[in-house]
Amino acid sequence: MKNNTINDCKIIQLSKINNRAGNITIIENNKDIPFDVKRIYYLYDIPSNESRGGHGHKALFQLIVGASGSFNINLNDGKNEKSIFLNRPDLGLLIVPGIWRDLSDFSSGSVCLVFASDFYTEADYIRDYDEFLEFKK
């Protein structure tokens, strides 16, 4: 997991059923998401000038979906950085372990939906960037 890079993170096209009465996106364990989902949570009512994240995970996989509105996800593997803009509810960003992430530039009414591979465990978090760089060595 230490050797993962930002190139291991990828956009996943989620299934979308078009309907004149409204679209439906379906997300299924081990089909659309390449891991078993053990926790789902969402972020909302985030002021546009605030950021979230600011941490990495040692072992946790996540799929992040912009369920409503838009926001940026800045990824960092200790050497390289890239920014992903999420603004469609039928796209998800797979984030692998060993990647630092910052979420920012939330539009009004945005909802960030997160599917996680494990239950919350504080020991899996790396909340200090210098400690993250040490972990990556």
Contacts in CASP RR format, 6 or more apart in sequence:
PFRMAT RR
TARGET T0000
AUTHOR 0000-0000-0000
METHOD contacts of the structure
MODEL  1
MKNNTINDCKIIQLSKINNRAGNITIIENNKDIPFDVKRIYYLYDIPSNE
SRGGHGHKALFQLIVGASGSFNINLNDGKNEKSIFLNRPDLGLLIVPGIW
RDLSDFSSGSVCLVFASDFYTEADYIRDYDEFLEFKK
1 58 0 8 1.000
1 59 0 8 1.000
1 96 0 8 1.000
1 97 0 8 1.000
1 98 0 8 1.000
2 98 0 8 1.000
2 135 0 8 1.000
2 136 0 8 1.000
2 137 0 8 1.000
4 77 0 8 1.000
4 96 0 8 1.000
4 97 0 8 1.000
4 98 0 8 1.000
4 99 0 8 1.000
5 77 0 8 1.000
5 79 0 8 1.000
5 80 0 8 1.000
5 99 0 8 1.000
6 75 0 8 1.000
6 76 0 8 1.000
6 77 0 8 1.000
6 80 0 8 1.000
6 81 0 8 1.000
6 82 0 8 1.000
6 99 0 8 1.000
7 80 0 8 1.000
8 96 0 8 1.000
8 99 0 8 1.000
9 75 0 8 1.000
9 84 0 8 1.000
9 93 0 8 1.000
9 94 0 8 1.000
9 95 0 8 1.000
9 96 0 8 1.000
9 99 0 8 1.000
10 93 0 8 1.000
10 94 0 8 1.000
11 84 0 8 1.000
11 91 0 8 1.000
11 92 0 8 1.000
11 93 0 8 1.000
11 94 0 8 1.000
12 32 0 8 1.000
12 33 0 8 1.000
12 63 0 8 1.000
12 91 0 8 1.000
12 92 0 8 1.000
12 93 0 8 1.000
12 94 0 8 1.000
13 90 0 8 1.000
13 91 0 8 1.000
14 25 0 8 1.000
14 26 0 8 1.000
14 27 0 8 1.000
14 32 0 8 1.000
14 65 0 8 1.000
14 89 0 8 1.000
14 90 0 8 1.000
14 91 0 8 1.000
14 92 0 8 1.000
15 25 0 8 1.000
15 26 0 8 1.000
15 27 0 8 1.000
15 32 0 8 1.000
15 90 0 8 1.000
16 23 0 8 1.000
16 24 0 8 1.000
16 25 0 8 1.000
16 90 0 8 1.000
17 23 0 8 1.000
17 24 0 8 1.000
17 25 0 8 1.000
17 26 0 8 1.000
23 90 0 8 1.000
25 89 0 8 1.000
25 90 0 8 1.000
26 32 0 8 1.000
27 33 0 8 1.000
27 63 0 8 1.000
27 65 0 8 1.000
27 115 0 8 1.000
29 36 0 8 1.000
29 37 0 8 1.000
30 36 0 8 1.000
33 63 0 8 1.000
33 94 0 8 1.000
33 115 0 8 1.000
34 61 0 8 1.000
34 94 0 8 1.000
35 61 0 8 1.000
35 117 0 8 1.000
36 117 0 8 1.000
37 115 0 8 1.000
37 116 0 8 1.000
37 117 0 8 1.000
38 116 0 8 1.000
38 117 0 8 1.000
38 118 0 8 1.000
38 119 0 8 1.000
39 115 0 8 1.000
39 116 0 8 1.000
39 118 0 8 1.000
39 119 0 8 1.000
39 120 0 8 1.000
40 113 0 8 1.000
40 114 0 8 1.000
40 115 0 8 1.000
40 116 0 8 1.000
41 114 0 8 1.000
41 116 0 8 1.000
42 67 0 8 1.000
42 111 0 8 1.000
42 112 0 8 1.000
42 113 0 8 1.000
42 114 0 8 1.000
43 52 0 8 1.000
43 103 0 8 1.000
43 111 0 8 1.000
43 112 0 8 1.000
43 114 0 8 1.000
44 109 0 8 1.000
44 110 0 8 1.000
44 111 0 8 1.000
44 112 0 8 1.000
45 109 0 8 1.000
46 52 0 8 1.000
46 71 0 8 1.000
46 106 0 8 1.000
46 110 0 8 1.000
46 112 0 8 1.000
47 106 0 8 1.000
48 105 0 8 1.000
48 106 0 8 1.000
48 107 0 8 1.000
48 108 0 8 1.000
50 104 0 8 1.000
50 106 0 8 1.000
51 102 0 8 1.000
51 103 0 8 1.000
51 104 0 8 1.000
52 102 0 8 1.000
52 103 0 8 1.000
52 104 0 8 1.000
52 112 0 8 1.000
53 101 0 8 1.000
53 102 0 8 1.000
53 103 0 8 1.000
54 100 0 8 1.000
54 101 0 8 1.000
54 102 0 8 1.000
54 127 0 8 1.000
55 100 0 8 1.000
55 101 0 8 1.000
55 125 0 8 1.000
55 126 0 8 1.000
55 127 0 8 1.000
55 132 0 8 1.000
56 98 0 8 1.000
56 99 0 8 1.000
56 100 0 8 1.000
56 101 0 8 1.000
56 125 0 8 1.000
56 126 0 8 1.000
56 127 0 8 1.000
56 132 0 8 1.000
57 97 0 8 1.000
57 98 0 8 1.000
57 99 0 8 1.000
57 124 0 8 1.000
57 125 0 8 1.000
57 126 0 8 1.000
58 97 0 8 1.000
58 98 0 8 1.000
58 123 0 8 1.000
58 124 0 8 1.000
58 125 0 8 1.000
58 126 0 8 1.000
58 135 0 8 1.000
59 97 0 8 1.000
59 118 0 8 1.000
59 124 0 8 1.000
60 97 0 8 1.000
60 116 0 8 1.000
60 117 0 8 1.000
60 118 0 8 1.000
60 124 0 8 1.000
61 94 0 8 1.000
61 95 0 8 1.000
61 96 0 8 1.000
61 97 0 8 1.000
61 116 0 8 1.000
61 117 0 8 1.000
62 94 0 8 1.000
62 95 0 8 1.000
62 114 0 8 1.000
62 115 0 8 1.000
62 116 0 8 1.000
62 117 0 8 1.000
63 92 0 8 1.000
63 93 0 8 1.000
63 94 0 8 1.000
63 95 0 8 1.000
63 114 0 8 1.000
63 115 0 8 1.000
64 73 0 8 1.000
64 86 0 8 1.000
64 92 0 8 1.000
64 93 0 8 1.000
64 95 0 8 1.000
64 103 0 8 1.000
64 112 0 8 1.000
64 113 0 8 1.000
64 114 0 8 1.000
64 115 0 8 1.000
65 86 0 8 1.000
65 89 0 8 1.000
65 91 0 8 1.000
65 92 0 8 1.000
65 93 0 8 1.000
65 112 0 8 1.000
65 113 0 8 1.000
65 114 0 8 1.000
65 115 0 8 1.000
66 86 0 8 1.000
66 87 0 8 1.000
66 88 0 8 1.000
66 89 0 8 1.000
66 91 0 8 1.000
66 92 0 8 1.000
66 110 0 8 1.000
66 111 0 8 1.000
66 112 0 8 1.000
66 113 0 8 1.000
67 89 0 8 1.000
67 111 0 8 1.000
67 112 0 8 1.000
67 113 0 8 1.000
68 89 0 8 1.000
68 109 0 8 1.000
68 110 0 8 1.000
68 111 0 8 1.000
69 87 0 8 1.000
69 107 0 8 1.000
69 108 0 8 1.000
69 109 0 8 1.000
69 110 0 8 1.000
69 111 0 8 1.000
70 85 0 8 1.000
70 86 0 8 1.000
70 87 0 8 1.000
70 105 0 8 1.000
70 106 0 8 1.000
70 107 0 8 1.000
70 110 0 8 1.000
71 85 0 8 1.000
71 86 0 8 1.000
71 103 0 8 1.000
71 104 0 8 1.000
71 105 0 8 1.000
71 106 0 8 1.000
71 107 0 8 1.000
71 110 0 8 1.000
71 112 0 8 1.000
72 83 0 8 1.000
72 84 0 8 1.000
72 85 0 8 1.000
72 86 0 8 1.000
72 103 0 8 1.000
72 104 0 8 1.000
72 105 0 8 1.000
73 83 0 8 1.000
73 84 0 8 1.000
73 86 0 8 1.000
73 93 0 8 1.000
73 95 0 8 1.000
73 101 0 8 1.000
73 102 0 8 1.000
73 103 0 8 1.000
74 81 0 8 1.000
74 82 0 8 1.000
74 83 0 8 1.000
74 101 0 8 1.000
74 102 0 8 1.000
74 103 0 8 1.000
74 104 0 8 1.000
75 81 0 8 1.000
75 82 0 8 1.000
75 83 0 8 1.000
75 84 0 8 1.000
75 95 0 8 1.000
75 99 0 8 1.000
75 100 0 8 1.000
75 101 0 8 1.000
76 99 0 8 1.000
76 100 0 8 1.000
76 101 0 8 1.000
76 102 0 8 1.000
77 98 0 8 1.000
77 99 0 8 1.000
77 100 0 8 1.000
77 136 0 8 1.000
78 100 0 8 1.000
78 132 0 8 1.000
78 133 0 8 1.000
78 136 0 8 1.000
79 136 0 8 1.000
84 93 0 8 1.000
86 92 0 8 1.000
86 93 0 8 1.000
86 112 0 8 1.000
87 107 0 8 1.000
95 101 0 8 1.000
98 126 0 8 1.000
98 132 0 8 1.000
98 135 0 8 1.000
98 136 0 8 1.000
100 126 0 8 1.000
100 129 0 8 1.000
100 132 0 8 1.000
103 112 0 8 1.000
106 112 0 8 1.000
118 124 0 8 1.000
126 132 0 8 1.000
126 135 0 8 1.000
END
